[in-house]
Structure formats: C-alpha cells, structure tokens
Amino acid sequence: MSTWSNQRLYGWTGMLMVVACVIYFLSGIDFDEHNLSNDAFGKLEKDVQNVLDARYKAAQITDELFPGATVAFVLRDGRMAGFATGFSDIEEKTSMSTESRMPAGSIGKTFVAAVALSMVSDGMLDLDGKIIKWLGDEPWFNRLPNHEMITLRHLLNHSSGLIDHVFDAGSGFQDYMKKQVTLGNTERTIDPRELVQFILDKKPLFPVGEGFHYTDTGYILVGLIIEKASGSSYYKELSNRFLKPLNLRLTSPLSQGKVVGLAQGYAPKSQQLFGLPYKVVDAGTFVFNTSLEWTGGGVTSNSQDLVLWAKKLYEGKVIAQPYLDEMLNSVANPKQGRDNSGRIYGYGLGVSIAKTKYGTTFRHGGFFPGYNSILAYFPEYRIAIAMQMNSDSSKIEEHFEAIVKIIIEAIDPDLIKIE
C-alpha cells in the first residue's frame, strides 16, 4: 500500500476513533466486551422465557412439584428483565406474575450481614469483639456453647461451633413447630430467645474459629446483638438502612401473616419435617406464625428485587468497601468443600463463595416452608440472577443452572467454544 494510501487510511481511522470517543462520552454507553446490543438483549429475554417455560412443562410429567417460578437478571449496564411461569396458586388457577412475592428463606442472611457490617462501619459494633458485651446479661448466656470466645465475625461466617436449632435439635424444634401450627397465625411475635433455648447446654461442635457449621441460631444471636446495639428493632434497621433507600418495594419484613402479592406455597417437605400443612397460605395469609424465622432469613421478596439487591451489595453501593472486603474475605476455616456439582464453596459473612466455570460466584440459597430461592452474583460479568419457586420440594438448582447457562453464554460466547 502506498504512503498516500496509508496516510488516508490512518486519517480515516483516527477520525473514526475521535467520533467513537465523542459518542462514548456523550452517551455514557459502555463498550465493554460483555455488554449486549438491544437486539441481543431482546433475544436473550425470549430465550430465558422459553427455557423457563420448557422446564416448567417438562416437570409436569415427572414427580417433581413445580407449581410456578419467577426469574430475574440484571446486567452490568443495569438493564433488568423479569420472567414468570406456571401458577402462583394451582387450585385458584392464578398465573404466576413477575411481581409475585415469596419468602426468600436464608437469602435473608445477606441482609442481616449487611446490616451488621453497616453498624460496624458506623462504629456501633466490632466484628472481633466478644458477644458477651451485648448478650452477657441474658440469663441463658453462660449456657451457650463456646460463649466466652465467640465474636460477631464467628457468628456471621458460621465458625462459632454452635449447632443449628432447626435441623440439629432433634424432635425439640419439630415439636415446637407443630405447636405453632396448632396455634395458627396468631398476632403474637415470637421472642427469638425461645429459639436459642434449643441449643443451650449442648456440646460445641468444635473450638471457636476452627471449623464451619451452618446455623440459623448464630444469626438469631446476630439479630439480638443488632437490636441491643441499635436500641431499635432489626426490621427497623433493615428498612431504614437498605429497603427504603434502595427502593426495594417488593421486599418486606416477614413479620406479619398477611402479605400482598404472596404466591401460594406448596410444602410437602415441610409437611414431612415439621407437620406443616401442604398449602401454607390461606386467603393471602400464612397459616402459621412466620416470625419464628426472624434473622435466620426473615424477608418476603421477589426475584427482581433480589437481583437489584445483589448488584448493589456486591458492587459496593450498600456498605463501604473495607466492610465489603470483610464480607467476602472472612471465609470460615475449613472451607466447605465441594457440592454435588463439583463447585468449591466457602462461606464469608452472609455469603457463599463458589468457584464455578463462570468464575467466582457470590450466592445464597433460601429454604422456607413452601418455597425455594437462589440468588447469585457473578463479579467477572457484573450480573446478578435470581429464581424463586413456590414449592419446597423442587429441582431448583437444576433449573437455575439452566437459566444461568443461557444468560452467561449470551454475554460471553467464548464459553461455548471452551465447552
């Protein structure tokens, strides 16, 4: 190519680069390789809905209980999409809506940990301070295993050595649950100290900080500490610090029986474990006292709200960076190992940290009688994906992984070549 041609080419190239830079700065468009065009985004929406519908239909001819589900994702540029399939109430033939709400189970721990770390940031709590400062005046405190050595950090990453009152306390908690069902959905708010009673005088599972055991009871203790340090209720702190400022309008404390927009929950697993009814909602109201979950989870939410929450939280918009670093780096020792899918897990402060083929993933599952939920954030792609089902006996992990595959491979086609 001649010198003149080179000059002409470089001239045009330079001009195009200048134009591209002007467009970039004027429009705010992110030309990152993992962004989608509008056409590609529309295609992805159709693909996700098709996969979700197909999995719902396929499940109807199996023994899986798949009444309905909601799914949502939010991309790195903030574009969000919500999906629904099946029924929110089979008998009433009410279709599931993208606005349908369901208890999020243990995903609520992500809110609890964020409130606690926000208070650490404000100087109201100390991650490594002994919990005796806040709970030492409780009459049962000296009967709490490992009570002298436990810190807030140990409670948040499940390294306290405490057992779990829900699944480790034998028939004691199961009988307690059955009693709550008998009483019905009373107006009485259950005192969380009633839940702590199930683990008192038990032998610790391991010395503080030297193991990992998932325990809702530890998070009940965190809730008590938050209330003592703040002088207000946990739910008030949650609402004022996060739910209202972030406009999470479909997320609310699970402190009342009647919930607007609530999907019927089908609970064969909880029926077997705790003697709960097969259907847990009557006329939009839970048939048992839901306040017993409290800071073990304790929120009703929606897939769209959950992905917004995850994106804000893990991109540093909720708590200050040093405390987000604490959340993600304070992994309990030893790590949890691998799950059935081969993923390597560790647990930070209110977050499971998994190594997957899509890179590191911050995630949490949620079980509540009648419901299952999963929330995951993929930092390499800066996207969040959530799924909720109104069944506590479903194959939600399989369905969720199918949805994740569709979304991430649309964003990063190179992954398909690797497979």
C-alpha positions, 0 to 999 in steps of 0.5 A: 500500500502506498504512503498516500494510501496509508496516510488516508487510511490512518486519517480515516481511522483516527477520525473514526476513533475521535467520533467513537470517543465523542459518542462514548462520552456523550452517551455514557454507553459502555463498550465493554466486551460483555455488554449486549446490543438491544437486539441481543438483549431482546433475544436473550429475554425470549430465550430465558422465557422459553427455557423457563417455560420448557422446564416448567412443562417438562416437570409436569410429567415427572414427580417433581412439584413445580407449581410456578417460578419467577426469574430475574437478571440484571446486567452490568449496564443495569438493564433488568428483565423479569420472567414468570411461569406456571401458577402462583396458586394451582387450585385458584388457577392464578398465573404466576406474575413477575411481581409475585412475592415469596419468602426468600428463606436464608437469602435473608442472611445477606441482609442481616450481614449487611446490616451488621457490617453497616453498624460496624462501619458506623462504629456501633459494633466490632466484628472481633469483639466478644458477644458477651458485651451485648448478650452477657446479661441474658440469663441463658448466656453462660449456657451457650456453647463456646460463649466466652470466645465467640465474636460477631465475625464467628457468628456471621461466617458460621465458625462459632461451633454452635449447632443449628436449632432447626435441623440439629435439635432433634424432635425439640424444634419439630415439636415446637413447630407443630405447636405453632401450627396448632396455634395458627397465625396468631398476632403474637411475635415470637421472642427469638430467645425461645429459639436459642433455648434449643441449643443451650447446654449442648456440646460445641461442635468444635473450638471457636474459629476452627471449623464451619457449621451452618446455623440459623441460631448464630444469626438469631444471636446476630439479630439480638446483638443488632437490636441491643446495639441499635436500641431499635428493632432489626426490621427497623434497621433493615428498612431504614438502612437498605429497603427504603433507600434502595427502593426495594418495594417488593421486599418486606419484613416477614413479620406479619401473616398477611402479605400482598402479592404472596404466591401460594406455597406448596410444602410437602417437605415441610409437611414431612419435617415439621407437620406443616400443612401442604398449602401454607397460605390461606386467603393471602395469609400464612397459616402459621406464625412466620416470625419464628424465622426472624434473622435466620432469613426473615424477608418476603421478596421477589426475584427482581428485587433480589437481583437489584439487591445483589448488584448493589451489595456486591458492587459496593453501593450498600456498605463501604468497601473495607466492610465489603472486603470483610464480607467476602474475605472472612471465609470460615476455616475449613472451607466447605468443600465441594457440592454435588456439582463439583463447585468449591464453596466457602462461606464469608459473612452472609455469603457463599463463595463458589468457584464455578466455570463462570468464575467466582460466584457470590450466592445464597440459597433460601429454604422456607416452608413452601418455597425455594430461592437462589440468588447469585452474583457473578463479579467477572460479568457484573450480573446478578440472577435470581429464581424463586419457586413456590414449592419446597420440594423442587429441582431448583438448582437444576433449573437455575443452572439452566437459566444461568447457562443461557444468560452467561453464554449470551454475554460471553460466547467464548464459553461455548467454544471452551465447552 
